[in-house]
Amino acid sequence: RDSMSRSSWLDRSPADWEHARDTRKTPMKILLLQYLQPRIDPLAVENTETFYFLGLMARLADHDIRLRLHPESRKREHYKGLWPGLKFDNESRPFRKALAWPDLVIGPAFSGAMLESLAAGKRTLMVLLAPHSCNLSYFRGAKVFTSLDAVEHAARTFTDPDCKEFLERYTARKEIPDPVGKIWAALVA
């Protein structure tokens, strides 16, 4: 459970927040992905997106953070109003190119971008905040963070969750080493 309730985080301004400072000399480069909940989730709470954003920005503000909005999002001005001086990643470029910059990627566990980040070998923290109706068995073999305190701790202690089993379940790279080549071979045979 997070140390502060949702309402207490949302009622404060960025100037009010105090957070632990990392002892690293160079700030970590963090790509923070927008927590855009699936619209079909009947348990999703609308303010979870804002709670996630403000909570992580406050906890990790001593690092170099860029927000990557979902390509369909129209909330750039909303986020600018929530956190003055916020840096955005260029969401018009392909996500794989955006992955060249960060040391760490933090985002919603249900996003396909998390699989891309893991496949690219990036240190990735997958977040799933309650309430939700996601079937947790889909995440077997992955470390999914359910509190912002746990995300901050993992980021600051350089915890690197082992998600190899999870990634293999979705990509089958060991089972089918060259899927495209196998499809082409079958098509031309």
C-alpha positions, 0 to 999 in steps of 0.5 A, spaced: 500 500 500 502 506 498 504 511 504 499 516 501 492 516 499 490 518 492 487 524 494 492 526 499 497 526 493 492 529 488 491 535 493 498 537 493 502 541 488 509 539 486 512 544 490 509 541 496 512 534 495 518 532 498 522 525 496 528 521 497 534 523 493 538 518 489 545 518 491 547 517 484 551 523 481 548 522 474 540 522 474 537 516 471 534 517 464 527 514 465 522 514 460 515 514 463 509 511 459 502 514 460 498 510 464 492 509 459 487 504 462 483 499 457 476 503 456 473 496 457 476 495 464 469 495 468 473 496 475 478 502 472 478 508 476 479 515 472 484 518 476 488 512 476 492 515 470 493 522 474 495 518 481 500 514 477 503 520 473 504 525 479 506 519 484 512 517 480 514 524 478 514 526 485 518 520 487 523 520 482 523 528 480 531 528 482 532 524 475 531 526 468 524 523 466 520 524 459 513 522 459 511 518 453 504 519 451 500 514 448 499 515 440 492 516 441 492 521 447 490 528 446 492 530 453 499 534 452 496 540 455 493 536 461 500 534 463 503 540 462 498 543 467 500 538 472 507 538 472 510 545 470 517 544 466 515 536 464 519 534 458 515 529 453 518 524 449 517 525 441 511 520 440 511 521 433 517 517 432 517 509 432 517 507 440 523 502 438 527 509 437 525 512 443 528 506 447 535 508 445 535 514 450 532 511 457 536 507 462 529 505 465 522 504 462 516 505 467 509 503 464 503 500 465 503 492 465 497 491 460 501 496 454 504 492 448 510 497 449 512 493 455 513 487 451 517 492 446 521 494 452 523 488 455 525 485 448 529 491 446 533 489 453 531 495 457 530 495 464 523 495 465 518 496 471 511 494 469 505 497 473 498 495 475 494 499 480 488 497 483 482 497 482 483 493 475 480 487 472 486 484 469 487 477 469 494 476 473 495 469 470 497 473 463 503 476 467 506 469 470 513 470 469 513 477 470 514 482 476 508 487 476 509 492 481 502 494 484 504 500 488 508 506 487 512 505 493 515 499 490 516 502 483 520 507 487 524 502 491 525 498 485 528 504 481 532 507 486 535 500 488 536 498 481 532 492 481 532 488 475 526 484 475 527 477 471 522 477 465 525 472 461 519 467 462 514 472 461 517 475 454 518 468 452 511 466 453 509 472 448 514 471 443 516 464 443 523 466 440 526 460 443 521 455 440 521 459 433 527 462 433 526 465 426 518 466 425 518 470 419 523 466 415 519 460 417 513 463 414 516 465 408 519 458 407 512 455 408 509 461 403 514 459 397 514 452 398 
